[in-house]
């Protein structure tokens, strides 16, 4: 699976993680957060179906600098080509299903040019 349980030291490290042709799903959680613990099993189950189409970063807020778009946890940020496309607070199952279905279909982009296919 294309998961990275990462510790991001700074903005430059975060930007490096976004350097991929795939959409990047960045999940902000805390291991001390009951809502996060409840949300992760459905997230992992749903994301398994899209493992070849997206990159997933799972970031513990206690070990990662604050992100300006994260005002609560759990929170999912969806990026493609370094652009923040959507924020999804709470990680509800229906919203996750929709997001994975929608964003896993984005075309791969290399060097700013859409790949044919």
C-alpha positions as CSV (number, residue, x, y, z in Angstrom):
1,X,0.0,0.0,0.0
2,X,1.1,3.5,-0.7
3,X,0.9,4.7,3.0
4,X,3.5,6.8,4.8
5,X,3.2,7.1,8.5
6,X,5.4,10.1,8.6
7,X,6.8,12.7,10.9
8,X,7.0,15.9,8.9
9,X,9.7,18.3,10.2
10,X,8.8,21.4,8.3
11,X,7.0,22.9,5.3
12,X,9.7,21.8,2.9
13,X,9.4,18.2,4.0
14,X,5.7,18.4,3.6
15,X,6.1,19.7,0.1
16,X,8.5,16.9,-0.8
17,X,5.8,14.4,0.2
18,X,3.4,16.0,-2.3
19,X,5.9,15.4,-5.1
20,X,4.0,12.6,-6.9
21,X,1.7,12.2,-9.9
22,X,-1.0,10.7,-7.7
23,X,-3.5,12.5,-5.5
24,X,-2.2,12.7,-1.9
25,X,-4.5,12.0,1.0
26,X,-3.0,13.6,4.1
27,X,-4.7,12.4,7.4
28,X,-4.1,14.4,10.5
29,X,-4.8,12.4,13.7
30,X,-3.7,12.1,17.3
31,X,-3.2,8.9,19.1
32,X,-4.8,10.5,22.1
33,X,-8.0,11.4,20.2
34,X,-11.0,9.0,20.6
35,X,-12.6,10.3,17.4
36,X,-9.4,9.6,15.5
37,X,-9.1,6.1,16.8
38,X,-12.8,5.5,15.8
39,X,-12.3,7.0,12.3
40,X,-9.1,5.1,11.3
41,X,-10.5,1.5,10.8
42,X,-13.1,2.6,8.3
43,X,-10.5,4.9,6.6
44,X,-8.1,2.1,6.3
45,X,-10.8,-0.3,5.0
46,X,-12.0,2.2,2.4
47,X,-8.5,3.3,1.3
48,X,-7.4,-0.3,0.7
49,X,-9.6,-0.4,-2.5
50,X,-7.7,2.7,-3.9
51,X,-4.2,1.7,-2.9
52,X,-2.8,1.9,-6.5
53,X,-4.3,5.3,-7.2
54,X,-3.5,7.5,-4.3
55,X,-0.7,8.2,-1.9
56,X,-1.7,8.4,1.8
57,X,0.2,10.2,4.6
58,X,-0.9,9.6,8.1
59,X,0.4,12.3,10.4
60,X,0.3,12.4,14.2
61,X,-0.4,16.1,15.1
62,X,1.7,15.7,18.2
63,X,4.8,15.1,16.1
64,X,4.0,17.3,13.1
65,X,4.0,21.1,12.8
66,X,0.6,22.7,12.5
67,X,-1.0,23.0,9.1
68,X,-3.1,26.1,8.5
69,X,-6.0,24.1,7.0
70,X,-6.2,21.8,10.0
71,X,-8.5,23.3,12.7
72,X,-9.7,20.0,14.2
73,X,-8.9,16.3,14.1
74,X,-9.3,13.9,12.5
75,X,-8.9,15.8,9.3
76,X,-8.2,14.7,5.7
77,X,-6.6,17.1,3.2
78,X,-6.6,16.0,-0.4
79,X,-3.8,17.4,-2.7
80,X,-3.1,16.9,-6.4
81,X,-0.2,18.5,-8.2
82,X,0.7,20.4,-5.0
83,X,-2.8,22.0,-4.9
84,X,-5.1,21.5,-1.9
85,X,-8.4,20.3,-3.5
86,X,-10.5,19.5,-0.4
87,X,-10.5,19.4,3.4
88,X,-12.6,16.7,5.0
89,X,-13.1,17.0,8.8
90,X,-14.3,14.0,10.8
91,X,-13.6,11.3,8.2
92,X,-17.2,10.2,7.9
93,X,-17.6,7.0,5.9
94,X,-19.9,8.4,3.2
95,X,-17.6,11.4,2.7
96,X,-14.6,9.2,2.5
97,X,-16.2,6.9,-0.1
98,X,-17.1,9.9,-2.2
99,X,-13.6,11.5,-1.9
100,X,-11.7,8.3,-2.8
101,X,-14.0,7.6,-5.7
102,X,-13.7,11.2,-7.0
103,X,-10.0,11.9,-6.5
104,X,-8.6,8.5,-7.3
105,X,-9.7,9.1,-10.9
106,X,-7.6,12.2,-11.4
107,X,-5.2,12.0,-14.3
108,X,-1.5,11.6,-13.5
109,X,0.4,14.8,-14.1
110,X,4.1,15.0,-14.8
111,X,6.1,18.2,-15.1
112,X,2.9,20.2,-15.3
113,X,1.7,18.4,-18.4
114,X,-1.2,15.9,-18.2
115,X,-0.2,12.4,-19.1
116,X,-2.1,10.9,-22.0
117,X,-4.0,7.8,-21.4
